[in-house]
Amino acid sequence: MTKTFAFILVIILMPFLGAAQLSDLKLWTGLALEKDLSKKIKTSVEIEQRLNNNISSFDRLLIEPAISYQISNNWSVELIHRLWYQKTRQHNYEMHNRISLGASYGKKLSDFKLDIGSKLQLGLPDKNEDNFYTSKNLVSRNNIRLSYAIFGSRFTPFIKYELFTSLKRFEPKNYQWRFFAGTNFYINQDARLRLFYALEHEFNVANPLNSSIFGISLQYSL
């Protein structure tokens, strides 16, 4: 009970701990569909819309198909393609593509589950050499996630930390982190609702942003 209380307390307090000096408020809404092709192979596609400028402006719309392979009980690999339509800082609209290859390790610790993941993402060639994305077209993303299955409840709260590292010219440079706190709510055995709050902090870049993000997505297994 002490661990449960501490975990829930962290989730409740995180928005207040990071509320100072925020420069933007964002909203992410999404829908994800998943399908098991076999016991080891799973496919998915996610559609997400993101709003920024204090939830007053369209930021981007993304479509992300993926396929994953379960190597063992703990290890899996995943190939992801992201296509998105984005509003630039010059108020134009552009299409972008990137591919990602990731590996993750998951381990159950009683009612807790620990997940550690690493992903390498590569932005595909783009004609707009001065846009925001091309300066980070080769990126390493590493994350750690802890979730807790509340006995007898449909809620599974979680916290997650993610670090972004630019590998442009193969010179590693950390430039952003995100901290998530939220919960999955299992509607039934096929559908779950994910609610979260996140802090996003940029550094080592020109004009860094510190953003507050609210997110909601529906995930459905076909």
N, C-alpha and C positions, 0 to 999 in steps of 0.2 A: 504493500500500500504506500509506503514511503517513496519508493521509486516512481510509482504511478503519479503521485501528487507532485513530485519534483518535475517530472516530465511535462505534465499539463501546465504547471506554473511557468516553465520556460516558454512554452508556446504563447501563453497569455501575455507575458511581459515583453516579449521580443519587439512588438510594434512600438512600445513606449521607449524601449532602450535605444531604438534607432530613429526616433522621430525628429531629432535635432538636425538642422542644416540640410534638410531634404530639398532638392531643386525640382523634382517632378513627381507626379502621381500617375501611375499607369494602371490599366485594366487589361487583363488577358482572358479571353473566353475561347473555349475550344470544344471540339468533338473528336474522339478517337475511336476507331473501329479495329478490333483484333480478331484474328482467325488462326487457329492451330491447324497447320497442314499435316503434322505428325506429332509424335511425342516429343520430338526434339526441335522441330522447325515451326516458327511462328511468324506470321506477317501482320503488319498493321499499317494504318494510314491515319494521320492526324491533320485536322484543319483547325487553324487558330487565327483569331483576329486580335490585334493589339492596338490599344489606344494610348496616347500620351498627352503631354501638355495639360496635366491635371484632368485627364479623361475627357478632353474636349476635342481632340484631333485624331484622325486616322494615322496610325504609324505604319502598320504593315499587315498583310494577309499572307499566311504561309500554308503550304501543303507539304506534308512530310511522310512519304511512304518508307517503310523499313522492313527488313527481314532479319530474324535472329536465329541463332543455333545454340542449343543447350549442349555444351561439351560434356558436362558432368552435373552432379547435384548442386555444385557450388559455382561453376564457371560457365559463362556464356559469351558469345561474340555477336556483334550486330553491325549490319551495313545499312546506312541511312542516306536518303537523298532529300534535300530540302529545296523547294522552289518557292520564292516569295516575291510579292509585289510590294514595294516600299516607297514611302514618301521621303524625299531627301531634304537636307537642310536648306536647299534652294527652292523648296516647294514644288519640285518636279516628281515624277513617278518613274520608277525603274524596276526591271525584273532582274532577279539574281538567282544563281544556282550554287549549291555546294554539295559535296559528298563527305560522309563521315564513316570512319571505321572505329568501333569501340569494343572494349572487353570489360566485363564486370564480374565481381565475386560477391556472393551472398552467403550469409551464415546466420542461422537461427540461434539465439541465445535465450533460451526459455521463452518468455512471451515477447521478447525483443527480436528484431531482425536487423542485422548490419549489412549494408551494401556499400561496396567500394567500386568505383568505375573510373575508367580512363578512356578518352575519345580523342582521336586526331581528325580534325575537319579541314577540308581543303576547298577554298572558294574557286569556282571555275572562272576562266578568263572573262574579263568584262571590258567593254569598250570605254567605260567611264573611269578613267584612271585617277580622277581627283575625288571620287566619292568616298564616303566614310568607310565602306566595307572593305575596299581593296587594300587598305593599310593593315588589315588583319586577316589576310586570305589564307594563311596557314596557322592554325590555332590548336593548341592542346588544351583540353578541358578535363579536369580531374575533380571528382566529387566523392563525398562520403555522406551516407544517409542512414538514419536510425529511425525505425518505426516500432510501434508498440501495439500489439493486439489486445484490446481490452476484453477480458473474458465476458461472454454473454452480451456483447455489444456489437453493433454494426459499424462502429467507428474505429478506425485505425489511425491515430495521430502519428505525425512524423516530423522530423527536422532534417535539414539537408544543407550542406555547405559545398559550394562549387567555385573553383578557381580557374580563371582564363589566362592562358599564357600565349603570347604571340611568338611564332617561330619564323617570322620574316627574316630572310637572309640567314636563317638557322642560328639566330642569336636570341635565345630565350629571354622574354621580358614579360613579367606579370603585369596585367593592366586592368583586371576587373575581378571582383568576387560577388557572389550572391549568397544570401542566407535565407532559406525557406523554413516556414513553420506552418503546418496545416494538418489536414486530416482527410482520409478517404472514408466515404460513407457508402456502405454496400447496400444498394437498393434491393437487389436479389443476386442470385448466383451468376448472372450474366452482366449486370450493370452496376456501376459505381460512380459516385460523384466525388470529385476532388476539389477541395476548397483550400486555399493557401494565402498567406501573406509573405512577401519577400522584401528584403532590403538589397539594393543593388548599388555597389560602390565602384567607381572608376578611379584609377590613379596611373601615374606615369604616362598620361596622355594630355593633349591640349584640351582645355575647356572640359574638365571631368564633370560627370553628373553623379549625384547621389539620389537614387530614385526609390520610391515606395511603390510596391506592386501588389495589387489584389488580383487573384486568379480563381476561375471556376471552369471546370471542364467535366464533360460526361464521357465515360469510357465504357464501351459496350463490346462484349465478346460474342462473335457470330457463331 
